[in-house]
Amino acid sequence: MSAESKMDALAKAQSALDQTAPARKRLNALFDADSFVELDGFSKNGGESAGVVTGYGAVDGSPVFAFAQDITANSGAVGKAHAAKIKKLYDLAAKTGAPVVGIYDSNGALLKEGNDALNAYGEMMLWQNNLSGVVPQVSVIAGTCAGCAAMIALSADFVVMSEKAELFMTAPFTAKANGEDVPGAGTAENAAKSGMAHIVAKDEEEAIAQARRILSLMPLNNLSAAPICEFAAPAQADAVLRAAAENIENADMKALAEMIVDKDSLLELHKDFAVGAVTGLATLGGCTVGVVVTTGEPICGCCCAKISRLVSICDAFQVPVVTLVNTKGFKSSAKAELKGIVREAAKVAHVYAEATTPKVCVVMGQAYGPAYVAFAGRNANSDITLAWPSAQISALAPETAVTLLYADQITSENPRKAIEAKYKAEDASPFKAAADGYVEDVIDPASTRDVLITTLDMLAGKRVSKLPKKHGNMPL
């Protein structure tokens, strides 16, 4: 074959690739303009398309690997060739230390391959879990993601869904045929409420944009430093924070967090899941931080799971964690006990204690008993614990403490409310905690942002050697 014939063959093969396929459009939207390079574009599965497009490119100038299942090619069916392309992608990501994005849109396995199709899913799951905690992984659910694919997608660090996408283990029509009819089953709305999706976007374009934003906040891998970006301080933050400290019981804790981090930088995760806590990524002084906020409500088991997930991800990639505490404690009821609140509280305490990334806690309001221990105490391995003058730190809630310790002092001249007020002002005072060595400093609320930036700068070189072990035994 002549050189000219070979070039004609190449041109013919390239023209056979459908450049208008949704998978390629999605990858081009993910990567910076003209940076996408496709891998294994000519790969076939018995003469048919492999059902997935793979390649690499740049996101905000940094290298990223990505795959997008192609619903228009054999319904995006997962088979040996499909898995082989993705496996090669993960292998390259492991060698180069670059993040991986998976865009899911497939009707399921290539059934004619039988057990080989199951093995293909296994290969994908193995490689994804091998890279867990090594490079950031983001799943974008742009269409149907079911069964084994759903497990794989949710094994990523972050899951972003389009409103019109579907995510389920068992097809809703199958469950309905078995007598279960759950409104909204498999929808993005339900995925958000159940904590499966970190972010739900109005369409796939916004979902991909959110994936880009997540990547822009995360380091390339577990050995790289997080990116540094330009930033601005929130307007009128000083006045807002001081005013909030005077009425911390009724404060909007998420709004206060937005007054502390860089302007418009808070990317909330799991917004519709477990509203007793707010978690997200943000920048503080231009550097990425994980943000955990307790909203003043009792902390339920789902809140614990939500917080544990973020702290674990941040620890894997050495992203500092800032915790803003104002909570009455873990949810106390017989129903909560039956749902395993003790196990979930132990889980969040374990994750905080195990994490070696820089951790700074600001007690802004209430922090009683187990909640203080889990989020701000020495067993939480907090590097620096700060408090506002409005903080209340105590082994027991003031109401309980008065009942147990000072019931004999309650009289008509010295009513319960007066004794509780005295307990809050003296025994539960942040100055008492500071005097006992459990708080490093009591700070002016208006200075919170500056103090945190200075503190995290001091902790930037933190290094911790731990006892030799394979891993801790988290109470799952």
N, C-alpha and C positions, 0 to 999 in steps of 0.2 A: 504494500500500500504506500502510495506516494505521500510526501509531506502535505501536499494540498488536500489529498483525500482524507488524511488524518484530521486535518483542521476542519474539513467539512463534517466529518463524523462527530467531532467535538461540538461544533455549532448545532448539529442536529440534536445531540444528546442534551445540550443546554436548553434548546428551545422546547424540548419535551417537558422540562420542569415548569410547573405551573407557578409563575411568579405572582399570580393574583390570588393564590390560595390563602385562606385566612391565617394559616400557621406562619407563612412568610411575612405577611403584613404585620402580624403581631410581633414577630421578632424584630422587624425593621422599626416598629414603634418603640420597642424596649431599648434598642441600642441608639447611640449617637448617630447622627446622619452619616450615611455611607461608611459605617464602620463594621457592619455585619459581614462575617465570612462564614459561608456554609461548609459543613463537614459531611462527607459521605452522601452527597446529594444524589449520586447515581445508585445508591444501595437499593437492592430489590429483594423481594421475598417471593420466590417462585414466579418471577416475572411481574409481580405486582409491587406497588409502592409499599415501603416499610411503614407508612402511616405516621411518620414523625419527621420533623425538620430539626436538625441540630446545628450548632455552630458557636461562634464566639464573636465578641465585639467589645465596644467600650460603652460604659455608662458614666457620664460626667468625667470622661477621660480615663477611667479605671477599667481594667480587663474583667470581663464577666463571661461565663459560659451559660448557654441556655438551650433548652429544647422546647418545641411546641408541637403537640399532637395535631395531626392534620385530619380533621373530621371529613374532609372532602375526598380523601384518598383511602378507600377501603374502610370508611367509617372510623379511621384512626385506630383500627384494631391492633391490639398488642400481641406481637408474636416474637419469634427469635430474632429476626432482623431489626425490629423495633427496639427490643431491649439491648441488642448489641450496639446500636448507635448511641443509646443513652449511656451504656456502660463505658464506652470509649470517652464520652464527654466527662463523666465523673473521674475517670482515670487521668485525663489531662488536667482537670481541676485539682486533683490531689497532687500532681507533680508541680503545678505552677502556683498553687495557693490562691486560686481565684474563686469568687462566689459562683453559685449555680442558681439559675432560675428555671423552674419547670412550668410550662403553660399547658394546662390540662383541658382536653376536649376530645373525648373518645367514647364510643358506645360499648367498649369492653374488650374482651380477649378475642384473639383469632381462633375461633372454636375448632376449625379444622385441624389445628396443630395439637389439639388435645392437651396432654400433660406438658408438652413443650411450652404451651402458652402459660401454664401455671409457673413453670420454671422461669419463664421470661419475667413475670412479675417478681418472683423471688430474687432474681439477679438485680432488678431495679431497686428493690427494697434494701438488699444487702449493701449495695454501693452507696445508697443515700445515707444509711445509718453508719457506714464506715466513715463518712465525711462529716457526720454530725459533731458539732463543736470544733471542727477544723476550719471550715469555710462557711460563711453565712449562706443559708439556703432559703429561697422564697418560692412558694407555690402560688401560681395565679390560676384560679378556677374560672375559665372563660366559657365553658360549655358544660357538658356532662362529665362528671367524675364519680365513678361508682365502684363498689366492691373493693378489690385489691388496690385499684388506683386511688381510692379515697384514703386508704391506710397510708399509702406512700406519700400522697400529697400532704396529709396532716403530720407526717414525720418531719416536715421542714420546720425551720425556725419561725417562719412567718407565713400565714395563709391569707391571701387577698382574693375576694370573690366579686364577680360581677353580679348585679341584682338578678339577672336573668339566668345565671348559672345554676346547676344542680349538683348537690353533693350528698351522697347517701351510701350506706352499706347494703341495705335491702331496698329494692325498688319500691316506691310508694304504692304502685298498682299491685305488687305482690302482697304487701302488708294488708292492703284493703281487701284483697281476695281471701286473706286469712282472718278477716273479721276486725282488723285494726284500721281505723280511718282517722288519721291525725291530720288536722288542717295544717297546710303549709309544709308537710313532710318533704324533706329533700331540698327545700328552698334556701336561698341565701339568708333570708330573714331568720329562719329557724337555726341555721348554722351560726349566725351571730349570737342569738339568744342562748344557744347551748355551749358557746365558747369554742366552737370549732374554727370559726373564721375570725382572724384578728381585725380585718377591715372589710367592709362591704361597700363597693363602689357602684355608682349608678349605671355604668356600662363598662365594657372591656377596655376602652381607651383610658378611662379614669383608673381602672384597676391596674393597668400596666404603668400608668404614671405614679401610682402609689408604690408599686414595686420599685420603681426607679428612686423614689424618695427614701424608701427604707435602705436601699443599697448605698445611697449617698451619705447616710448616717452611720453605717457600719464599717468596721475595718475590713480589709480584703480577706484576712484570715486570723487565726488565733495567735499569730506571732507579730502581726502588723499593728501599728498604732491607728486609732480611729482618725478619720479626716478632720481637719480644722477648717472652719468656714467663717465667712464674714458674719457679723451679728450686730444687733442693736438692742439696747435695753428697752423694756416696756415703758410706755409713757405713764407718768404719775404713779409709779409703783410704790414709792415711799409712803405717800398719803394713804393709798389703798391698804397696804399691809398694816400700818399703824391703826387705822380705823377697824380693820378686821380683828386685831388683837383685843380690842375693847369689847368685842361681842363675838368671841370665837365660837360659842355654841351654835350660832346661827350663820356662820360664815360659809361661803361657797368655796370649798377646799380646792376644787379644780381651778376656779378662777384665781385663787391665790397662787397656785402652782404656776399658772401662766404669767403671773406678775413677777415670779422669781426667775424663771428660765428666760432665754433670749426671746425677743419679740417674735410672735407667730411661729415659734419653732416646735411647739408640743404636738407630736403625732400620737394621738390617743389610740391604744390598742384594746380590743375587746370592749368597745364602747357600750354595747347592749348586753353584756354579760356581767353579772355580779356587780351591781351598781354601788355596792358599799365600799368599793375601792376603785381608784383610777390608776391605770398604768399606761406607760407610753415611753417613747423616745423623744428626746429634745436636745438642744444644745445649750450650754451654759458657758458664757465667755468664748463661744465659737467651738467648743469641744462637746462631743456627744456624751450624753448621760442617760441612764435609765431612770425613770421617775415613778415612784410608788407613792400614792396618796391615799390615806384612809379618810373617808368623808364625814366622819362623825357618827355614822350608823354602826350598829354591831356587825362584826365581821363574820360572814357565813363561810361554809365550806368551799363554795364556789369562789369567793373572794380569795381564800387561801390558795386555791389552785391557780387563779389568775396571777396573783403576786408571785407565787413560786415559779411559774413559767418565765416571767420576765426576768427575775433575778438570776435564774439559771442560765438564760441566754446571755445576759450581760456578763456573768462571771466567765462563761466559756470564751468570750472575746475581749475580756479585760476592759469592759465598758463600766465606768463608775456608776454606782447606784445612789441616788438621793431619795431618802424616805421622809415624807412629811406626815407626822403622826397627829391625829386627833380622833380618838375612838374610845367608846365606852368599853371595848373589849370584844372578845369572841362571843358569838351568839349563844345565849344561855336559855335553853328550853329542852324539854324531853324530846321534841321532834328533831331538834338539831343534834342531840346526842345520838338518836337512832340513825341519823344520816352520817354519823362519823365525824362530828366537829372536832373531837379530840385528835383523831388521826390527821385531819387536815391541818389543825393548828400545829401538831408535831411536825408535819411536812414543811410548813412555811418556816418554822424555827430551824429545822434541819438545813434547809436551803440557804438561809441567811448565815448560819454558823459555818457552813461548808464553804461559802463563797469567799474567795481571796481577793477579788477585785476591790478597789477602794470603795468604802461605804461610809456615807455621812447621813446622820439622822437629825432632823429638827423636830422636836416635840413642841407643837404649836398650841395644843389644847390638852385634852384628856389622854392619859396613858397609864392605865391601871393594870396591875397584876400580870397575867400571862401575856397580854398584848404588849406591855412595855418590855417584857423579857424577850419576846419574839422579834420585835422590830428595832428596839433601841438599846437593849441591855448588853452587858458584856458577853453573854452567851451568844448574842446575835453577831458577835465579832465586829461590832460597829467600831470603825477607826476613830471617829469623832462624833460625839453626841452633843447637840446644842439644844437650847430651849428658849422659848419666848417667855417673857414675864407672865403671860396668860396660861402657861403650862400648868398642868396638875399631874404630878407623878407620885404614885402611891401603890403599895402592895394590894390595897383594897379600895374599892370605890368608896368615897366619903360616906355615903348612906350606910353601907355595910359596916365600915369601920366604926362609925358612931354606935351602931346597934351592938356590935361585939365588944367594943372597948369602953364606951362612955354612956351606956344606957342608964347607969345609976346616977348620972349627973343631970339627966333631963328632968326639969321641973317647970312649973308655970312661969317662974322668973327667968329660967334659963332653958328656953325651948329647943327642940331638936334642930330647927333651922339655924339657930345661933351657934350651936355646937358644930354643926356641919360646916358653917362658914368659917369658924375658927380652925377646924381641921384642914380645910382647903388652903387657908392663908398661912398656916404654920407647917403642919405635918406633910401636906401634899404640895408645898411650895417648891418651885424649881430651884430656889436658893438653898433649900434644905437638901435637895438632891445634889446640887453642886458642892455644898459643904461636905457631903458624904462621899464625894468623888465619883458620882454616877453621871454627872453632866460636866462636860469640859468648860462650858461657858453659857451664861444667860445673856442673850443678845437683844439689841434693839430690833424689832421686826423690820424696820426700814432698811437695816443693814444686811438682811438675810442673804440677798443675792451676792453682795460683795464678799461677805464672809465665806459663802460656799465656793465662790470662784477661787479665793485665796487658799482655802482648805484643800480643794481638789488639786490645785497646782502643787501644793506641798506633798500631796499623796501620789503624785504622778509617777514617782519612782518606786512605789511600793512593791516589795518582793517578799513572798512568804514561803518558807519551807515547811511542809506538812509531814506527819508521820507516814511512813511507807505503807501503802495499801492499794488495792486495785481500784476500789471506789467505796464511798460510804453506802450504808444500807438505809436508803430513804424509806420512811413509812408510807408506802404507796397505798 
